[in-house]
Amino acid sequence: MMFPMLRRRLEEAFFDACAPLLAETPPRWIGAGRGHIVRKVRMREGHLMLVDIRVPEQREAWRTGVYEDNVLSLARRTIPEGGVFIDVGANVGFYACGVGLDLARRGGKVYAFEPVSTNRRWLLRNIRLNGLEDVVTVLPFALGDEPGSMVMRRVPVGKAANAVGENMLSEWDRASVDRNGWASEEVTVIRLDDWSSRLDRCDVVKIDVEGADLLVLRGGAKTIDRFRPVLLAEFNPYWMKQIHQSLDDVRRFARRHDYEIRRLFGDRFLPVGEEHADRDDEVPSYLLFPRERAPELSELLS
């Protein structure tokens, strides 16, 4: 048992050391998917990413050089000089590195929360690849509305992929993930409010945690009232439904904290009516911002 484990750890250490030297084999233009499963791509925003092309969204980023471009671009444009960006559910680092490269030139900081160890390993590789060790701080925690622990289940595709908390799974979902061999890992959960006391500012918070976005916001309500950051989140309707939440709960949270809500339609963030509801198969992007900043942000959104 010890030899395979030692070999795997040595292979991981070797890959970590060699990551900045990797090149695409073959280059993208020769053909998608042939050659090594690990590729290096320069994204449109200028940062480099190591990706596993077995994971669909990473494969698409390798093919196009784009990842959630409208949301990432807005995040970069709304952070001022010396600003602070919090990336909740950082995964392999598309946002942490994309925003981090910009803030490296402007004296800012990124705090990237990623509780899943395999994803965090790739996140750290991408931070080193871009020379952002002094800009991006990685924190191995999940965020929620109550401190404690939680079991995460990771999609069994590639070495770093999306994961969802077991608390989000219906009985049908649980049977499906067990049957399909989703890896499990117990992680520590903290509240943003308990961690953010060390900050003197917070400008933008991006949340992508498979439907638990509102739980993160509730655990960060004092932080939101104190710093009034711009919030970017998905509010995945399918996973929210599993914990008896909906967009109406997000609307109530926004009203309570005097925030406005916009949804990404095409390439623009537009207001959503009170009757709007997303389909279960949609993965929408939402923008929440303090009402007092509406005149300033309307120029960015036009």
C-alpha positions as CSV (number, residue, x, y, z in Angstrom):
1,M,0.0,0.0,0.0
2,M,2.8,2.4,0.9
3,F,4.6,2.2,-2.4
4,P,1.7,3.3,-4.7
5,M,0.9,6.2,-2.3
6,L,4.6,7.3,-2.2
7,R,4.8,7.0,-6.0
8,R,1.7,9.1,-6.4
9,R,3.0,11.8,-4.1
10,L,6.4,11.9,-5.8
11,E,4.6,12.2,-9.2
12,E,2.5,15.1,-7.8
13,A,5.6,16.8,-6.4
14,F,7.4,16.4,-9.8
15,F,4.4,17.8,-11.6
16,D,4.2,20.8,-9.3
17,A,7.9,21.6,-9.9
18,C,7.5,21.2,-13.7
19,A,4.2,23.0,-14.1
20,P,5.6,26.3,-15.2
21,L,7.6,24.6,-18.0
22,L,4.8,22.7,-19.5
23,A,3.7,23.6,-23.0
24,E,0.7,22.4,-25.1
25,T,1.4,19.1,-26.7
26,P,0.2,19.4,-29.4
27,P,-0.8,23.0,-29.9
28,R,-4.5,23.8,-30.0
29,W,-4.6,24.3,-33.7
30,I,-3.5,20.8,-34.5
31,G,-6.7,19.3,-33.0
32,A,-8.7,19.3,-29.8
33,G,-8.1,16.5,-27.3
34,R,-5.1,14.6,-28.8
35,G,-1.9,14.4,-26.8
36,H,-1.5,14.9,-23.1
37,I,-4.6,15.5,-21.0
38,V,-2.9,18.5,-19.2
39,R,-2.6,21.6,-21.3
40,K,-1.3,25.1,-20.8
41,V,-3.3,27.9,-22.3
42,R,-3.1,31.7,-22.2
43,M,-6.5,33.2,-21.5
44,R,-7.8,36.3,-23.2
45,E,-7.2,38.3,-20.0
46,G,-3.5,37.4,-20.2
47,H,-3.1,34.8,-17.4
48,L,-1.9,31.3,-18.0
49,M,-3.9,28.2,-17.0
50,L,-3.0,24.6,-16.6
51,V,-6.2,22.7,-17.4
52,D,-7.3,19.0,-17.6
53,I,-9.1,18.7,-20.9
54,R,-11.2,15.8,-19.7
55,V,-13.2,18.3,-17.7
56,P,-15.7,20.0,-20.1
57,E,-15.4,23.6,-18.9
58,Q,-11.6,23.4,-18.7
59,R,-11.5,21.8,-22.2
60,E,-13.6,24.7,-23.6
61,A,-11.3,27.2,-21.9
62,W,-8.3,25.5,-23.5
63,R,-10.0,25.6,-26.9
64,T,-11.2,29.2,-26.8
65,G,-9.0,31.0,-24.2
66,V,-12.2,32.3,-22.6
67,Y,-13.9,31.3,-19.3
68,E,-17.1,33.2,-18.1
69,D,-15.7,36.2,-19.9
70,N,-18.5,38.7,-19.1
71,V,-18.5,38.0,-15.4
72,L,-14.7,37.9,-15.1
73,S,-14.4,41.1,-17.0
74,L,-16.9,42.8,-14.7
75,A,-15.1,41.6,-11.6
76,R,-11.8,43.1,-12.9
77,R,-13.5,46.4,-13.8
78,T,-15.3,46.9,-10.5
79,I,-12.2,46.4,-8.3
80,P,-10.4,49.7,-7.5
81,E,-6.7,50.3,-7.1
82,G,-5.4,48.3,-4.1
83,G,-8.7,46.4,-3.9
84,V,-9.6,43.1,-2.4
85,F,-11.3,40.2,-4.3
86,I,-12.7,37.2,-2.5
87,D,-13.1,34.1,-4.7
88,V,-15.5,31.6,-3.0
89,G,-15.3,28.2,-4.7
90,A,-12.0,29.0,-6.5
91,N,-11.8,25.6,-8.2
92,V,-8.6,25.6,-10.4
93,G,-8.2,29.4,-10.4
94,F,-9.8,31.0,-13.5
95,Y,-11.0,33.9,-11.5
96,A,-8.3,34.0,-8.8
97,C,-5.6,34.1,-11.5
98,G,-7.5,36.3,-13.9
99,V,-8.2,39.0,-11.3
100,G,-5.0,38.3,-9.5
101,L,-2.9,39.2,-12.5
102,D,-4.7,42.5,-12.8
103,L,-4.4,43.3,-9.1
104,A,-0.7,42.4,-9.1
105,R,-0.2,45.6,-11.2
106,R,-2.5,47.6,-9.1
107,G,-1.5,46.6,-5.5
108,G,-4.5,44.5,-4.6
109,K,-5.1,41.1,-3.0
110,V,-7.1,38.0,-3.8
111,Y,-8.4,35.5,-1.2
112,A,-9.3,32.2,-2.8
113,F,-11.4,29.7,-0.8
114,E,-11.2,26.1,-2.2
115,P,-12.0,23.3,0.2
116,V,-11.5,20.3,-2.2
117,S,-7.9,19.2,-2.0
118,T,-7.5,18.0,-5.6
119,N,-8.9,21.3,-6.9
120,R,-6.7,23.3,-4.5
121,R,-3.6,21.5,-5.7
122,W,-4.3,22.7,-9.3
123,L,-5.2,26.1,-8.0
124,L,-1.8,26.4,-6.4
125,R,-0.1,25.3,-9.5
126,N,-1.8,28.0,-11.6
127,I,-1.0,30.6,-9.0
128,R,2.7,29.6,-9.3
129,L,2.5,29.5,-13.0
130,N,1.5,33.1,-13.1
131,G,3.9,34.2,-10.3
132,L,1.0,35.3,-8.1
133,E,2.2,33.8,-4.8
134,D,2.3,37.3,-3.2
135,V,-1.1,38.3,-4.5
136,V,-3.3,35.3,-4.1
137,T,-3.8,33.7,-0.7
138,V,-5.4,30.2,-0.8
139,L,-7.7,29.2,2.1
140,P,-8.7,25.5,2.5
141,F,-12.2,26.1,3.7
142,A,-15.8,26.0,2.5
143,L,-18.0,29.0,3.5
144,G,-21.5,28.6,4.8
145,D,-24.0,30.0,7.2
146,E,-22.8,27.9,10.2
147,P,-19.3,26.7,11.1
148,G,-18.7,23.0,11.2
149,S,-17.8,20.3,8.7
150,M,-19.3,18.9,5.5
151,V,-18.7,16.1,3.1
152,M,-18.0,17.2,-0.5
153,R,-18.6,14.9,-3.5
154,R,-16.5,15.6,-6.5
155,V,-17.5,14.9,-10.1
156,P,-15.4,11.8,-11.3
157,V,-14.0,13.5,-14.4
158,G,-10.3,14.5,-14.6
159,K,-8.2,15.4,-11.6
160,A,-9.9,18.7,-10.6
161,A,-13.6,19.3,-11.2
162,N,-16.7,20.7,-9.7
163,A,-17.9,19.4,-6.3
164,V,-21.1,19.6,-4.3
165,G,-21.8,19.2,-0.7
166,E,-23.7,16.1,0.5
167,N,-26.2,18.4,2.2
168,M,-27.3,19.5,-1.3
169,L,-28.1,16.0,-2.5
170,S,-31.6,14.5,-2.7
171,E,-32.0,10.8,-2.1
172,W,-32.0,10.3,-5.9
173,D,-28.8,12.4,-6.3
174,R,-27.1,10.6,-3.5
175,A,-27.8,7.2,-5.0
176,S,-26.6,8.5,-8.4
177,V,-23.3,9.9,-7.1
178,D,-22.6,6.7,-5.1
179,R,-23.3,4.6,-8.1
180,N,-21.1,6.7,-10.3
181,G,-18.2,6.8,-7.9
182,W,-18.0,10.4,-6.9
183,A,-15.1,10.9,-4.6
184,S,-15.9,12.2,-1.1
185,E,-13.9,14.4,1.2
186,E,-14.7,16.0,4.6
187,V,-14.0,19.7,4.7
188,T,-14.1,22.5,7.3
189,V,-16.9,25.0,7.0
190,I,-16.5,28.6,8.3
191,R,-18.5,31.8,8.1
192,L,-17.2,34.7,6.1
193,D,-18.1,37.0,9.0
194,D,-15.8,35.0,11.4
195,W,-12.9,35.2,9.0
196,S,-13.3,38.7,7.6
197,S,-12.4,40.6,10.8
198,R,-8.8,40.7,9.5
199,L,-9.8,42.7,6.5
200,D,-9.8,46.5,6.2
201,R,-11.7,46.4,2.9
202,C,-13.6,44.0,0.6
203,D,-14.6,45.2,-2.9
204,V,-15.9,42.2,-4.9
205,V,-17.0,38.7,-3.8
206,K,-17.5,36.0,-6.4
207,I,-19.4,32.9,-5.3
208,D,-19.7,29.6,-7.3
209,V,-20.6,26.8,-4.9
210,E,-23.2,24.7,-6.7
211,G,-26.4,26.2,-5.2
212,A,-25.1,27.1,-1.7
213,D,-24.4,30.7,-2.7
214,L,-27.1,32.1,-0.5
215,L,-25.7,30.2,2.5
216,V,-22.4,31.9,1.9
217,L,-24.1,35.3,1.8
218,R,-26.0,34.6,5.0
219,G,-22.8,33.7,6.7
220,G,-21.3,36.9,5.5
221,A,-24.1,39.3,6.2
222,K,-22.1,41.5,8.6
223,T,-19.2,41.6,6.1
224,I,-21.6,42.7,3.4
225,D,-23.1,45.5,5.6
226,R,-19.6,46.6,6.6
227,F,-17.8,46.8,3.3
228,R,-20.8,46.9,0.7
229,P,-19.0,44.8,-1.9
230,V,-20.2,43.9,-5.3
231,L,-21.4,40.3,-5.3
232,L,-21.2,37.8,-8.2
233,A,-23.0,34.5,-7.8
234,E,-24.8,31.7,-9.8
235,F,-27.7,30.7,-7.5
236,N,-28.0,27.4,-9.3
237,P,-31.8,26.6,-9.3
238,Y,-31.5,22.8,-9.3
239,W,-29.2,22.6,-6.3
240,M,-31.0,25.4,-4.4
241,K,-34.3,23.5,-4.7
242,Q,-32.7,20.6,-2.9
243,I,-32.3,22.7,0.3
244,H,-35.7,24.4,-0.2
245,Q,-34.4,27.7,-1.5
246,S,-35.3,29.8,-4.6
247,L,-34.6,33.1,-6.2
248,D,-37.3,34.6,-4.0
249,D,-35.0,34.0,-1.0
250,V,-32.2,35.8,-2.8
251,R,-34.6,38.7,-3.5
252,R,-35.5,38.9,0.2
253,F,-31.8,38.9,1.2
254,A,-31.1,41.7,-1.3
255,R,-33.9,43.9,-0.1
256,R,-32.9,43.3,3.6
257,H,-29.4,44.6,2.8
258,D,-30.5,47.3,0.3
259,Y,-28.9,45.6,-2.8
260,E,-30.1,45.5,-6.3
261,I,-30.1,42.4,-8.5
262,R,-29.2,41.9,-12.2
263,R,-29.0,38.7,-14.2
264,L,-26.7,38.1,-17.2
265,F,-28.8,37.8,-20.3
266,G,-26.5,37.2,-23.4
267,D,-23.7,39.6,-22.7
268,R,-25.5,42.2,-20.5
269,F,-26.6,42.3,-16.9
270,L,-30.2,43.3,-16.8
271,P,-32.9,43.7,-14.1
272,V,-35.1,40.7,-13.4
273,G,-38.8,40.9,-12.6
274,E,-40.4,39.6,-9.5
275,E,-41.9,36.8,-11.4
276,H,-38.7,35.6,-13.0
277,A,-37.5,32.1,-12.2
278,D,-34.7,30.1,-13.8
279,R,-35.2,26.7,-15.2
280,D,-33.5,23.8,-13.4
281,D,-31.2,23.1,-16.3
282,E,-29.9,26.7,-16.4
283,V,-26.7,27.9,-14.6
284,P,-27.4,31.7,-14.4
285,S,-24.9,34.4,-13.4
286,Y,-26.2,37.1,-11.1
287,L,-24.8,40.5,-10.0
288,L,-25.9,42.1,-6.7
289,F,-24.7,45.6,-5.8
290,P,-25.4,48.2,-3.2
291,R,-28.2,50.5,-4.2
292,E,-26.1,53.5,-3.3
293,R,-23.6,52.5,-6.0
294,A,-26.2,52.2,-8.8
295,P,-25.2,55.5,-10.6
296,E,-21.5,54.4,-10.6
297,L,-22.1,50.9,-11.8
298,S,-24.7,51.8,-14.4
299,E,-21.9,53.1,-16.6
300,L,-20.0,49.8,-16.3
301,L,-23.2,47.9,-17.2
302,S,-24.2,50.0,-20.1
